[in-house]
Each structure stands twice: as C-alpha cells, then as structure tokens.
C-alpha cells in the first residue's frame, strides 16, 4: 500500500492554522460522505475516500502500473525544475514545491 492510500501528507492536513484542515474536512464531508465531526480526523479520511472512489470508477493508477519505474524519478524531477521552477528553485503553486517535495510525491505515487 502506498502512503496516499492511508493519509494525506502531513503538511497538507496541518497547513497554516486550522483553515486548511477545515477545507479538507469540508470536502470530505460534502463530496465523499465522511461523517466524522472532528476536522482533523475528517481531513485524514479524505485521502482514503478519494482512493476508494478512484478504484471504484477504475481510474486509480500508479506510476508502476504504466511502466514508469522509480529509476526515472530523478530525471522527471530535474525536468520539472528546469521547466517550471522560479529563481528560488521552487515550482510555484498554492504551496510551492522544491526538488525534495517533487521526489516525495513521485515516490508515494509508485
């Protein structure tokens, strides 16, 4: 089982203050029927619910399912950094990601 099947990455759930976990909890409740009252617990249930839904509709896929081995992750990361990173070496987004972050996402997706 890869890490995404059992929990959201810590920095997503515990983001700045309570706002981020409240938003994840709201999504879990409204879209996936999570009934947990505690926002942190509901937010943690979201990734399980998303994975279950993707499997149900036949869309759950990992890199290994399509023949992309972990030996390609370094090059994939280098390409993303080369094409999209800003001067600080981070790829912009709602939470800018550096090389380490990208590699972790790839590893968890394998």
C-alpha positions in Angstrom: 0.0 0.0 0.0 1.4 3.4 -0.9 1.3 6.3 1.5 -1.5 8.1 -0.3 -3.9 5.2 0.4 -3.8 5.8 4.2 -3.1 9.5 4.8 -2.7 12.9 3.3 0.8 14.3 3.6 1.2 16.0 6.9 1.9 19.4 5.5 -1.5 19.4 3.7 -3.5 18.5 6.8 -1.6 20.6 9.3 -1.1 23.6 7.0 -1.1 27.1 8.4 -3.6 27.2 11.2 -6.9 25.5 11.1 -8.2 26.8 7.8 -6.6 24.2 5.6 -7.8 21.2 7.6 -11.3 22.7 7.8 -11.3 22.9 4.0 -10.2 19.3 3.5 -12.7 18.2 6.1 -15.5 20.1 4.4 -14.6 18.4 1.0 -14.5 15.0 2.7 -17.9 15.5 4.2 -19.7 17.2 1.3 -18.3 15.1 -1.6 -17.4 11.8 0.0 -19.9 11.4 2.8 -17.4 11.4 5.6 -19.4 11.7 8.8 -16.5 12.4 11.3 -17.2 15.5 13.3 -13.6 16.3 14.2 -12.0 18.3 11.3 -8.5 16.8 11.6 -9.9 13.2 11.6 -12.3 14.0 8.7 -9.4 15.6 6.7 -7.4 12.4 7.2 -10.3 10.3 5.9 -10.3 12.3 2.7 -7.4 10.5 1.0 -8.9 7.1 1.8 -12.2 8.2 0.3 -10.6 9.6 -2.8 -8.5 6.4 -3.4 -11.6 4.2 -2.8 -13.6 6.3 -5.3 -10.8 6.2 -7.9 -10.6 2.4 -7.6 -14.4 2.2 -7.8 -14.5 4.0 -11.2 -11.4 2.2 -12.5 -9.2 5.3 -12.5 -6.8 4.5 -9.7 -3.3 4.3 -11.2 0.3 4.4 -10.0 3.4 5.1 -12.0 4.3 1.4 -11.7 1.0 0.5 -13.3 2.1 2.2 -16.6 5.7 1.0 -16.6 7.3 4.1 -15.1 10.0 2.9 -12.7 11.5 4.7 -9.7 14.8 5.0 -11.7 13.1 7.7 -13.8 12.1 9.9 -10.9 15.3 11.9 -10.7 15.1 12.9 -14.4 11.4 13.7 -14.2 12.1 15.9 -11.2 15.0 17.6 -13.0 12.8 18.3 -16.0 10.1 19.8 -13.9 12.5 22.0 -12.0 14.2 23.1 -15.3 10.9 23.9 -17.0 8.9 25.5 -14.2 11.0 26.5 -11.2 11.4 30.1 -10.2 14.7 31.6 -9.2 14.4 30.2 -5.7 14.3 26.7 -7.2 10.7 26.1 -6.3 7.8 25.3 -8.6 5.1 27.8 -8.0 1.6 26.8 -6.9 -0.7 27.0 -3.9 2.2 25.5 -2.0 5.5 26.0 -3.9 7.4 22.7 -4.2 11.2 22.2 -4.3 13.1 19.2 -5.6 12.7 17.2 -2.4 8.9 17.7 -2.4 8.6 16.6 -6.0 10.6 13.4 -5.4 8.5 12.6 -2.4 5.3 12.9 -4.5 6.8 10.6 -7.1 7.9 8.0 -4.5 4.5 8.0 -2.9 2.9 7.6 -6.3 4.9 4.5 -7.3 
